[in-house]
């Protein structure tokens, strides 16, 4: 069984709103094992809505629309669907009563044009709306099903959960399949390199399927199995997951909901180590990411953004001659910053970064994107040189990701 | 002239990603006066991509695609468009060279399958990609134009601005109606309150139109005028803008491309004041935002994320008895943190925040979301109490925004 999502609303075509409904519905459909092959967005225009619904009816079994059920003249979805299915619109007393009492509860009387929302296509199944005035509808026309939902997510989502989801589960009972997905999250390897390493698996994929998703902070590998039960699906994924992990182990930092800063935080906690951070080019971003994790106060002591050299000297104890002879962006300065912040924080382990985020400030020897990172703990310290490209913000992000991933390695390898 | 946006990517159909590209492109097209009547999303499937592009070609003059230009086997957009237009794919040496040097700059050699990205449809116009490996293309086929862009927004957006926008401006010269938009950016007033204050303007709107866009960091008011020339459009907007500014002046921090941290940075620069920041609950986010601005090293000296009390004492000189009698989350501690970081940084002005970001750590007296902020300069210091709601990350963001906005006020009002 396949579905198409049709979002109506000129504001979407003007780029005034993000289409969160399409994402929400796609996710729910996948969890029900219903394939969604197309999403379409169209404005509040009768002819174009009709054209889009015609095409959708031709290539999908279930057409789910959002928007266009409001009281105004440019709310047209219901009218177009009724016309396409040759149904008349009839006044639905219970809905009218619901709308009237909706306004009464707010101490207002119902505006005349809200009456329009109580008109429903002949023979439609009503989808009650407890958050707003517009009811939704399910219209079955031969082998095709139109499901009409309002646009506001706070109305649409509960309506989907309460009425549409059970309805679709019934429909798919005959062929009860669910889709179960597992995410493997990678840092430090590019999409094309990973594809090389997984080429054979990608070629012969069927069930489970395997997909590579490039993300700002790294790469996700999605394994998706189709089965009758979640247990079965998990079983199907197990073997493929083991093989992928085997091939890419050092680069896989986590699974599903894991974040890099969360994984780092957990191993700090497990090892009972307290962290301090000294930043220059990242300007506080690394500390920000570490502290996005609930409970990070258990392992994070101090972050210093020493943007100015005087701060590097006065606070972190970087020596004038280090800055003079090697420069603020150098392995020596990075190391001194890490050791300095570790000392003043009384931390067990510290990381530091200094680099050139750009757009200006680069030279031939030290171009924009050159970054030195350092890790220092009681037993050990190490420095790394990185070279990144991109805008200022991207260089900051890539630096934070690389340094956190390096810290993850370090915590796993060292006792 | 009309356009259709076609987004490719199975992750969109599985609801794993929000389609931010469609929104971005729609907004840019509107600003160029090009009507976008449809947005379509399709998976990484050759037949379905072909079907969607056929339909798009039938109903739009310009088809803009995002995604499917990567090095992997399920990157298919270029191949399908070449086939539709009967063009062969040819190796483009400059692009190949660009891709090779992209990997060289990272000290790596180019994986074999990246070569695929240097294949371009015969006779296509190249859209250079300075952030990544995949170039984009413009393929003109009779009266129709295909514009192919990569999926990652950090690559797609600059490519649109640098190459596609000027190309489309040329194309639309013949029929010069342009849409000119002006953004007024607001912090400290919610959407519904602003809607009340502008209700009459919202009711009467025609040309220019007025739209409220709720954003993470505040609220945008967009005024959009349609006219033959930009000068005319600006003239149309002038009066309405003056009225909106008159009603909301104190809450408007900037216009169009302005960012709050950028506006703060500019007034620091103008006043020749150097800034230091002490953070607790925001964990470095305020410093991160300040340093997202190019050139911030001219006015930002030091950020200290004193997550642990020992750091608040040792580094910022917050006294034990202050922490004992008032607690780490208190007006007194915030003030001491601001004065402390100002002193050690040798700054002219300092801000500090301490609060409870949650989800745990709240009490009846000091609930999650309670935040104290402080500003200290040579002549003056002040403390403010804030109460925010939301997740940990949202509380961090709202705190950073509120404190930066307060600093903006302070810099405007004090000599």
Interface residues (C-beta under 8 A of the other chain):
Chain A: X11 X12 X13 X14 X15 X16 X17 X18 X19 X20 X22 X23 X24 X25 X26 X27 X28 X29 X30 X36 X37 X38 X39 X40 X41 X42 X43 X45 X48 X51 X52 X55 X59 X181 X190 X191 X192 X193 X195 X196 X202 X203 X211 X212 X213 X214 X216 X222 X224 X274 X277 X279 X282 X283 X284 X285 X286 X287 X288 X290 X291 X292 X294 X295 X296 X297 X300 X301 X302 X303 X304 X305 X306 X307 X308 X310 X311 X314 X315 X344 X345 X346 X357 X358 X359 X360 X361 X369 X387 X389 X390 X391 X392 X393 X394 X396
Chain B: X10 X11 X12 X13 X14 X15 X16 X17 X18 X19 X20 X22 X23 X24 X25 X26 X27 X28 X29 X30 X36 X37 X38 X39 X40 X41 X42 X43 X44 X45 X48 X51 X52 X55 X59 X70 X71 X72 X73 X74 X102 X105 X106 X107 X111 X112 X113 X114 X131 X151 X152 X154 X158 X211 X213 X222 X277 X279 X282 X283 X284 X285 X286 X287 X288 X290 X291 X292 X294 X295 X296 X297 X300 X301 X302 X303 X304 X305 X306 X307 X308 X310 X311 X314 X315 X344 X345 X346 X357 X358 X359 X360 X361 X392 X393 X396
